[in-house]
Amino acid sequence: MGEPTEAPGDLRVVVSHGSGDCVVEVIGELDVHTSPRLRGELAGLIDSGATPIVLDLSRLDFVDSTGLGVFVRAAKRLAARQRSLVLRAPRPATRKVLEITGLDKVLAIVE
């Protein structure tokens, strides 16, 4: 497992590489104040060629529209490079937000 990187507020991002994918564990709250940290981490991984990128949301407590925008932008950037973004194990509250916004229909989600 990679080393956690701290962000302003209550967000931690842990990146690990293995068996052909890059797992980004998102821990805490992803909102207007903390989303720049995840956006920057994902941009660096995308630019470095990491594929596929799996966002582990099993420890994500909260996500707002800004955080959802980070998911969408990363998915679009990866799709433009014929690569994929997968959201893994979202908690019920996060899954509900994805369903309400319709993003569960356009983003790959696995348990």
N, C-alpha and C positions, 0 to 999 in steps of 0.2 A: 504494500500500500504506500502511496506517496505521502509526502509531508503536507499537513494542512496549511493553507495560507489564509491568514486573517483578513477580514474586510471591515470597513466601517459598519457599525451596528452589530447585528446578530447573524452574520453569514460566515460560514466556512466553506471552502472549496478544496476538495482533496482529489488530486489527479493520480491515476495509476494506469500503467500500460501492461498489457498481457494478452496472450493468445489472440493476437490479431486485432484487438480493439483498444480503445482508449476510454476508460471509465472516469467520469467526473462526478464525484459525490457532492451533492449540494445539501448543506446542513444549515438549518435555521430558517431565517426569513429572507425572502427574495422580494424586494420592493424598490421603490423609486430611489432610496438611499443606497441600497446594497447591490442593485443590478449592474452598475458599471463594473464591479469587480468580476462578476461572472461573464459579462459581455467581453471584457478584456481577455480573460483566461480562454474563452472559447475562440476568440479571434486569433490568438496566438497558436492554439492547437490546429485550427483550420488552416492557417497560413503555413504551418510546419508539415502539413500533409497527413495528420492523424486521421485514421479511418477504421471502422466507423466510430463515431463518438456516441457513447452511451451516457446519458444523464441519469444518475441514480438519484431518484427523488424520495427514497424511502425515509429519509430524515429531514425532508423539507416540511417545515411547520406552516408556512404561509407563502402565498404568491399573489401579487397584484398584477394589474394590467401591464405594468412596466416589465415585470419578470416574464410574463407571457410573451411580450414583444422580443425579449432576448431569445426565447426558444424559437420563435418564428424566424427571426433574422438569421440565427445560426442554421436552421434547417434550409432556408433559401440559399445561403452561401455555400453550404455543403452540396445541395442539389445541383447548383451551377457547376460544381466540380465532379459530378457523378458520384457523390459520396452521401452518406446518410447520417441522420441524427435519430436516436432512439431514446424515448423517455421510459425509464424503468421504475416500476414499483411505486407509482405515485400514491400517496395517502388518500383516504376518502375525500377529504376537503379539497385537495388539489385536483383529484379526478373530477369532482363535481364542477369546479371552475372550468376545467378543460371541456367538459360536456356542455355546460351552459354556453360557452363561447363558440362551440362547434369545432374547437381545435382537436378534439379527439378523433375527428373525421379526417384531418389533414396531417397530423403528426403521428408517427409510429409510437405506439405505447405497448409495452410488454410488462407482464407481472414478473 
